[in-house]
């Protein structure tokens, strides 16, 4: 699975980040999450204007989830953290040192996380896409995508969406990506 050259890790190989099994993919967290020099992040490039990336995460033994990374200083995360009686999901937007976070409390157990990019409609005065961060059926944030683009951030690979672990061991059932250059 990780032999596919479409997988990207930051300053490491995919096999240094993830441990595949027959049913799940495990990532051992790195303190600092995406702020770490070599984070536990495994992703794939966004290839379409409209995209939907999702995963089911078990964060009962750690903290982690889904992230959209542009560069070391510009990224979005959806991080699940299990605790007695539930799961806290935190969406975070980071843009050149500025941070904003939103949280939601969900029932204990696995959580489905999704990042969706929606192109602007033809009448949009801004002309940028919208990035939506979702946990289960709860939309935690909708963000103006122009801040996570080549005009606002340095880049090498463009937008990369993938799995992230920042603490303990986090397991993932899958990572799905679907996209189109029209609307989803």
ChimeraX attribute file (.defattr): number of C-alpha atoms within 10 A of each C-alpha:
attribute: neighborCount
match mode: 1-to-1
recipient: residues
	/A:1	8
	/A:2	14
	/A:3	8
	/A:4	8
	/A:5	9
	/A:6	9
	/A:7	17
	/A:8	21
	/A:9	21
	/A:10	18
	/A:11	11
	/A:12	14
	/A:13	13
	/A:14	20
	/A:15	14
	/A:16	13
	/A:17	23
	/A:18	22
	/A:19	14
	/A:20	14
	/A:21	9
	/A:22	6
	/A:23	9
	/A:24	15
	/A:25	18
	/A:26	19
	/A:27	27
	/A:28	23
	/A:29	21
	/A:30	23
	/A:31	15
	/A:32	14
	/A:33	20
	/A:34	26
	/A:35	15
	/A:36	13
	/A:37	12
	/A:38	16
	/A:39	23
	/A:40	27
	/A:41	32
	/A:42	26
	/A:43	22
	/A:44	21
	/A:45	18
	/A:46	21
	/A:47	15
	/A:48	15
	/A:49	16
	/A:50	21
	/A:51	21
	/A:52	20
	/A:53	21
	/A:54	22
	/A:55	22
	/A:56	21
	/A:57	28
	/A:58	26
	/A:59	28
	/A:60	21
	/A:61	14
	/A:62	20
	/A:63	27
	/A:64	35
	/A:65	33
	/A:66	31
	/A:67	29
	/A:68	29
	/A:69	25
	/A:70	24
	/A:71	21
	/A:72	19
	/A:73	15
	/A:74	25
	/A:75	24
	/A:76	25
	/A:77	26
	/A:78	27
	/A:79	26
	/A:80	31
	/A:81	24
	/A:82	23
	/A:83	15
	/A:84	8
	/A:85	10
	/A:86	15
	/A:87	23
	/A:88	19
	/A:89	27
	/A:90	20
	/A:91	23
	/A:92	20
	/A:93	21
	/A:94	20
	/A:95	19
	/A:96	13
	/A:97	9
	/A:98	9
	/A:99	12
	/A:100	10
	/A:101	14
	/A:102	14
	/A:103	16
	/A:104	14
	/A:105	16
	/A:106	18
	/A:107	13
	/A:108	17
	/A:109	14
	/A:110	21
	/A:111	23
	/A:112	18
	/A:113	25
	/A:114	24
	/A:115	27
	/A:116	22
	/A:117	24
	/A:118	21
	/A:119	21
	/A:120	18
	/A:121	12
	/A:122	7
	/A:123	7
	/A:124	10
	/A:125	8
	/A:126	10
	/A:127	14
	/A:128	18
	/A:129	21
	/A:130	17
	/A:131	23
	/A:132	18
	/A:133	27
	/A:134	20
	/A:135	27
	/A:136	14
	/A:137	9
	/A:138	12
	/A:139	16
	/A:140	19
	/A:141	17
	/A:142	14
	/A:143	16
	/A:144	15
	/A:145	17
	/A:146	16
	/A:147	18
	/A:148	27
	/A:149	16
	/A:150	13
	/A:151	9
	/A:152	12
	/A:153	18
	/A:154	15
	/A:155	16
	/A:156	8
	/A:157	13
	/A:158	17
	/A:159	20
	/A:160	21
	/A:161	27
	/A:162	26
	/A:163	31
	/A:164	31
	/A:165	32
	/A:166	25
	/A:167	20
	/A:168	16
	/A:169	18
	/A:170	27
	/A:171	28
	/A:172	24
	/A:173	16
	/A:174	14
	/A:175	19
	/A:176	12
	/A:177	19
	/A:178	14
	/A:179	17
	/A:180	12
	/A:181	12
	/A:182	11
	/A:183	13
	/A:184	14
